[in-house]
């Protein structure tokens, strides 16, 4: 177990190529923008479905009268 931790640490320190700070910032901005776009799309779908269901329930409610 100790050897595994030692080798893992060695690999993380010496063999992994870590992104630079500007690359990290750029990636963060891309993820944030994509998240906002995804949230807006989900919101639009939710509002559309809500209005559609309200119209269907209203129409079905008026059929019984």
C-alpha positions, 0 to 999 in steps of 0.5 A: 500500500505504501509503495502504491501511494509513493508511486502515485505521488511520484506520477502526479508530481513528475509525470502529469502535465498540469495546465497553466493558470491562463489555461485553467481560467479559459477552461473555467470560463468555457464551463461557466458559459456552457452551464448558463446556456444549458440552464437557459435551455432547460428553463425554456423547455420547462416553461414551454411544457408548463404552458402546454400542460396548462393549456391542455388541462384548461381545454379538458376542463372546458369539455366537461361543462 
